[in-house]
Amino acid sequence: DGFWYLTAYCRLARAMRSFRLDRVRNAVAVDESFSPPGDPEASMDGIPVDGSIPEVVLDLDDSARWVAEQYPNRGTEEVDGGLRVVIPVTAERWLERLLLRLGPAARIVEAPKGQGDELRHAAAIRILARYR
């Protein structure tokens, strides 16, 4: 959707976090130095794939294997004629759009409360309401 993200050290969380730049209200330069831990290239597109943010586990049909190549993920596994993928979720709206786009080609195996089938269902109702 054209949003920019910044991966940076969060002093409050004392860990690396992804920040959506249009949501940053204030930034202050401080006279401190910081050396990031590990490999800064370890996460695709600056999205942490270390389990530090909510994740959803999806079983994808063969037609949806592209998801594992296009989006950051924490791993894949072959399962009964498809692919299981663990995807970090930076925003519920992003997950809604992905689930609606995939339709029956994706089955939610595991998700944080409110980010599974109920999220997909609520998004579908909201979209259908626009056409009434």
Buried (B, 14 or more C-beta within 10 A) or exposed (E): EEEEBEBBBEEEEEEBBBBEEEEEEEEEEEEEEEEEEEEEEEBEEBBBBEEBBBBBBBBBBEEBBEBBEEBBBBEBEEEEEBBBBBBBBBBBEBBBEBBBEBEEBBBBBEBBEEBBEEBBEEBBEEEEEEEE
